[in-house]
Amino acid sequence: MDNFYKDNDDIQFQFKHLDLNRVIELKENNFSDRDLFPYAPKDVSDAKDSYEKVLEMMGELSGDFIAPRSKDVDEEGAHFENGEVRYAKGTQEAMEMLAKADVMGFTLPRKYGGLNLPVIVYVIAIELVSRADASLMNLFGLQDIADTINKFASEELKEKYLPRFSSGEVTGSMALTEPDAGSDLQNVALKATLKEDGKWYLNGVKRFITNGCAQVSVVLARSEENLKGGRGLSLFVYERDRHMKIRRIENKLGIHGSPTCELQFTNAPCELIGERKRGLSKYTMSLMNGARAAIAAQALGIAEAAYREAKKYARERVQFGKPIMDMIQVYDMLCQMQIAIEAGRTLLYETAKIVDMKEGLEKQEEAHPEDKALRDEAKRYSKYASLLTPIAKAYNTEMGNQVCYLAIQIHGGTGFMREFNVERHFRDIRITNIYEGTTQLQIVAAIGGIMSGTAFDLLKEYDSLDYSYRQDLYQKIQKARIWLEKSIQQVKTAENSSMQEYHSRRLTEMCTDIIQAYLMLKDAAHSERKKHTAEVFIEGMMPRMEASMNFILHGGESLIKNHVAILNDQN
């Protein structure tokens, strides 16, 4: 029997050394539930113990129940028959098992049947499930829909829907994308009309909707006909009835167990979440940030699965009289894969912890609006979360694609065959740097915080820690920071206004490298092995950083000046 939590030393290391005391105190509101629910923790230590037990259970479910079904789920896929979607047999069995385990309300309050767990525990659980079956994560990992209802809807809507999410009675979907509004959600055209009976009705089409067959959907719709762009959009909750038809499901490259649907709404009754005209600017952005962290965890889980397959194969495959793992070209690839995964994990877990701090502080701020210090702290963590969430999504999904690519390379020709799991992982990972905002859009989301100084405020906090155990590596990080500062200054003072947009990916990747270097050096305080990992990461980071800086400082306008000639079809 496999337990995907217990067999992963790095996840256990991260969880052990995460400082969650304040996160727990905020999430538990000073343990106000302890007299109301017998399973509510009594103190910080009790909460940590509960969290680990949940992760051990999720690890067992993932390794022992979900993973053995993943190959059959991929081959069978979701079915579309007579206008209805039917999950693959293994998917249905897994969803029933997750509902029985009472883990479908991970972050929801206990009064609605939820577990009231922080985001950090949720993203670890998503990583475990994704390692077992990436497509199942697209059902289990849609709990942000219920969380959005909990954050912004009326108490009436919460009581109507949240207990049903927690029990697994219903699943959710986020109906945002349309044929002419993919990443540009300001162009959403599906209409929401308030009629004389005082009720809202939806009319229009949504496309590429993950789990669009769900019983409950949150739908972004145009509620204000006279307002263009995002100002005219509101968010609604819709419960499946005869007024919504599934036109079809997509025939996809990967994640076959997850149905991706096209939906037609015709006078479909719905209910408004929160206030009108805030659907995109506040509610959907919150929903998408949660989804982006989930996709980062999904990519991390797939990368972990592919890496383990490659390492196992390299140990067993003998060529030229020895296992190929003993060949420097192969063990170099495996080392780089593992370091990249661990860098992605420490980044994602740091991001999740900061999101937990942000959300906990914002709740406290609502209860104590007169507390300026609390308000300032909440604002600071909100900025950090807005910076790190797209960075974590961009890094982990790009990293996952590269790890799966190398995993097939290590397998050689056999990795190209469908009998080997790496072939499935390679197909499944490809969507992660596309949906919930492409990597390019994550760069757009992150670059503002880099240029405005939010990133350097965060780095100053990391500077307050003690790195005396590897002062040499800390000095290299400081040198890399100077390179980033020079690059940013060059872009800010450039005469060409397109320079910031042109170099935004380079600057974001430089910033990502530095943040990860700090985090990995911080991890090294607790482990000799982590000192070796941090050293290899930082040594590899330095030439990347210097090359990016030199390009920005000395050769940065080459493509901007020449792109018209390059793209001209005539020679």
KEMAR-639086 format. One line per field, with one value per residue (C-alpha): z, x, y. Coordinates in steps of 0.1 Angstrom, whole numbers. Layout:
KEMAR-639086
w <- Z  ... .
u <- X  ... .
v <- Y  ... .
end
This chain:
KEMAR-639086
w <- 0  -10  10  -11  20  41  11  3  26  12  18  54  58  45  67  98  94  82  109  110  145  135  105  128  153  126  109  142  154  187  188  191  177  203  225  195  175  190  162  164  177  212  205  180  187  184  150  136  147  130  98  96  102  73  50  60  51  18  11  17  -5  -33  -33  -24  -41  -67  -84  -92  -112  -130  -161  -167  -161  -188  -213  -206  -201  -195  -217  -233  -240  -247  -235  -202  -190  -173  -154  -160  -136  -116  -114  -100  -75  -63  -59  -38  -17  -12  -1  24  38  44  25  0  23  30  37  46  81  104  108  71  75  64  79  83  71  59  22  29  39  9  -16  -2  -5  -41  -48  -34  -55  -86  -83  -83  -110  -125  -139  -106  -92  -116  -96  -61  -66  -75  -39  -45  -59  -26  -9  -31  -21  15  12  -8  -8  15  45  28  -1  21  41  8  -9  14  35  2  -11  22  21  -16  -26  -52  -72  -87  -118  -126  -158  -170  -204  -237  -274  -276  -240  -231  -210  -217  -193  -197  -230  -214  -233  -216  -202  -168  -168  -137  -146  -131  -109  -90  -102  -124  -156  -177  -215  -236  -241  -220  -234  -221  -187  -165  -149  -166  -158  -121  -101  -90  -110  -104  -136  -147  -167  -180  -158  -168  -205  -205  -190  -211  -199  -164  -148  -163  -149  -119  -105  -100  -86  -108  -99  -128  -143  -177  -187  -193  -219  -223  -260  -260  -242  -257  -270  -253  -253  -216  -183  -199  -167  -164  -186  -204  -215  -237  -221  -234  -209  -220  -194  -167  -132  -110  -78  -74  -53  -34  -52  -88  -110  -88  -105  -122  -102  -69  -68  -100  -93  -58  -74  -100  -76  -56  -88  -98  -66  -71  -107  -93  -69  -97  -118  -88  -82  -119  -119  -88  -104  -136  -117  -97  -128  -144  -113  -110  -147  -146  -117  -135  -171  -178  -208  -215  -185  -158  -148  -168  -135  -130  -162  -156  -183  -167  -130  -139  -154  -123  -99  -118  -119  -81  -73  -96  -79  -44  -55  -67  -36  -12  -33  -35  2  11  -12  4  39  28  13  47  65  41  45  82  87  64  85  117  100  93  129  141  114  139  142  118  125  116  84  73  79  60  31  31  30  3  -19  -12  -21  -53  -62  -53  -66  -103  -97  -81  -109  -137  -122  -112  -145  -166  -144  -145  -183  -183  -158  -178  -209  -193  -178  -213  -224  -196  -207  -243  -269  -242  -227  -260  -256  -239  -217  -196  -172  -182  -216  -197  -174  -204  -219  -186  -177  -209  -200  -167  -181  -202  -181  -153  -171  -194  -181  -201  -181  -149  -159  -165  -130  -113  -130  -112  -78  -90  -106  -77  -50  -33  -42  -25  6  8  2  31  54  42  49  86  90  100  72  90  83  46  44  10  -6  11  -5  -39  -34  -25  -57  -77  -61  -73  -108  -106  -93  -122  -147  -133  -133  -170  -179  -160  -176  -211  -238  -254  -235  -246  -227  -195  -213  -235  -205  -181  -183  -178  -148  -133  -138  -122  -92  -89  -88  -60  -39  -43  -34  -1  6  -2  19  47  44  46  82  91  69  56  24  19  21  -9  -27  -20  -32  -65  -71  -63  -83  -113  -107  -110  -147  -156  -137  -152  -187  -183  -168  -196  -223  -206  -202  -235  -261  -249  -279  -306  -310  -307  -334  -358  -351  -381  -405  -389  -391  -427  -449  -478  -479 .
u <- 0  13  8  17  21  43  65  73  101  101  64  68  99  81  50  72  91  63  56  18  11  -5  -22  -39  -49  -64  -82  -95  -105  -88  -103  -139  -153  -138  -169  -193  -177  -161  -135  -125  -89  -83  -50  -22  -6  -39  -46  -12  -18  -53  -38  -12  -38  -59  -28  -20  -55  -53  -20  -35  -65  -43  -18  -39  -73  -70  -37  -45  -75  -58  -47  -82  -97  -74  -84  -121  -125  -157  -187  -213  -245  -280  -271  -256  -221  -210  -177  -154  -160  -128  -136  -170  -156  -130  -155  -177  -148  -137  -173  -173  -140  -157  -130  -152  -155  -118  -118  -155  -165  -176  -211  -217  -202  -167  -133  -122  -87  -63  -52  -17  -32  -56  -28  -8  -39  -43  -7  -13  -44  -28  1  -24  -47  -44  -79  -95  -80  -102  -132  -118  -99  -129  -138  -129  -164  -179  -153  -163  -200  -188  -168  -192  -228  -257  -262  -293  -272  -245  -271  -286  -255  -225  -237  -244  -208  -193  -212  -203  -240  -231  -200  -192  -180  -169  -186  -164  -150  -169  -161  -151  -140  -112  -85  -101  -131  -141  -157  -181  -214  -237  -266  -281  -315  -335  -371  -404  -407  -376  -355  -324  -322  -292  -290  -260  -231  -201  -172  -143  -160  -143  -169  -196  -220  -218  -250  -240  -221  -209  -215  -199  -225  -233  -259  -256  -263  -252  -218  -190  -160  -157  -179  -210  -204  -218  -214  -243  -249  -269  -283  -286  -321  -337  -328  -292  -281  -247  -240  -209  -177  -143  -120  -88  -51  -50  -69  -94  -113  -123  -152  -148  -182  -199  -231  -262  -283  -318  -338  -319  -329  -300  -291  -269  -237  -228  -233  -240  -211  -184  -184  -151  -132  -136  -154  -140  -105  -107  -120  -93  -65  -76  -78  -43  -29  -47  -33  2  -4  -18  13  36  18  21  58  64  47  68  100  94  87  119  140  126  132  168  176  162  173  208  228  265  267  253  221  216  211  249  256  263  239  210  217  223  188  173  191  178  143  143  157  132  103  116  120  84  71  87  75  39  37  51  24  -4  8  7  -28  -39  -24  -41  -75  -73  -62  -90  -116  -100  -101  -138  -144  -121  -123  -108  -75  -51  -22  -44  -56  -20  -9  -38  -30  7  -2  -27  0  23  -4  -12  25  32  1  8  45  38  14  38  68  52  33  64  86  61  61  99  101  76  96  128  110  101  137  151  127  139  116  96  84  67  45  11  20  42  27  51  33  0  18  32  -2  -19  7  4  -28  -16  3  -27  -59  -68  -46  -17  19  19  -11  6  35  11  -4  30  50  32  43  78  80  62  86  63  87  116  95  90  128  135  115  135  167  158  165  198  218  251  253  259  269  286  252  235  260  253  216  225  245  215  193  215  213  175  175  197  174  143  159  169  134  119  142  140  127  107  75  72  104  86  61  89  111  83  89  127  121  95  117  147  124  112  147  156  125  132  168  158  133  157  184  159  150  187  188  170  188  223  207  189  222  234  201  203  239  231  200  218  249  227  206  236  244  207  203  235  225  190  205  230  203  181  210  228  207  172  156  167  134  113  132  132  100  82  109  112  75  72  65  85  123 .
v <- 0  34  66  96  118  94  84  120  132  167  174  161  183  214  207  202  234  257  283  280  293  326  311  286  312  334  305  292  327  319  284  297  264  241  241  238  209  178  176  213  218  231  248  252  218  201  218  208  172  173  187  160  133  147  147  111  101  120  104  69  76  90  62  32  40  68  61  24  36  65  45  31  66  80  53  54  92  111  102  124  105  119  154  142  136  104  102  73  44  51  88  81  56  81  109  87  77  113  122  93  106  140  160  179  209  214  251  257  266  238  252  242  208  218  210  247  239  265  269  255  221  222  228  199  177  188  180  144  139  152  129  101  113  148  147  140  171  191  178  176  209  229  236  273  276  268  290  319  315  314  346  368  354  361  338  325  312  299  278  266  254  250  219  202  209  197  164  157  159  185  194  228  245  280  291  320  314  321  317  353  358  335  352  386  381  418  407  383  386  360  381  381  398  409  404  418  388  400  370  368  348  337  336  327  303  293  273  252  248  223  200  220  191  200  205  240  266  302  321  354  373  408  423  460  465  501  494  480  459  445  472  456  421  403  369  344  310  286  252  228  225  220  256  248  223  207  210  187  178  184  157  167  159  150  150  127  120  157  167  200  212  238  251  268  288  297  317  298  311  321  341  371  366  398  431  439  451  435  401  405  431  414  380  364  376  360  328  327  334  304  283  294  281  249  245  252  223  202  208  200  167  157  166  145  115  119  123  92  72  85  77  42  35  49  26  -5  2  -13  0  -5  -27  -4  13  44  63  60  79  116  128  110  117  153  154  137  160  191  177  171  205  222  203  212  248  248  232  257  285  272  265  299  314  294  304  341  337  322  352  376  360  356  392  405  387  402  437  433  427  455  483  508  489  507  484  454  471  479  443  429  453  442  405  412  427  397  372  391  389  353  336  343  336  302  293  304  286  254  248  256  235  207  207  206  178  157  163  151  121  109  116  94  66  69  53  34  67  75  44  45  15  39  64  92  94  102  127  145  149  159  185  205  222  236  265  274  272  296  321  313  319  351  364  353  375  404  398  396  424  453  441  437  472  489  475  449  422  440  446  408  402  426  404  374  394  395  358  343  328  325  288  296  332  326  316  346  369  355  362  398  401  387  413  441  426  426  462  474  456  472  506  501  493  522  548  534  558  530  526  489  479  469  447  433  424  415  377  381  403  380  350  369  378  342  329  352  344  307  312  328  301  272  288  292  255  247  258  225  200  192  178  211  229  209  215  253  254  237  259  292  283  275  307  331  327  328  361  376  366  382  414  417  412  439  463  459  441  446  464  439  421  453  470  439  420  435  424  390  383  396  366  381  377 .
end
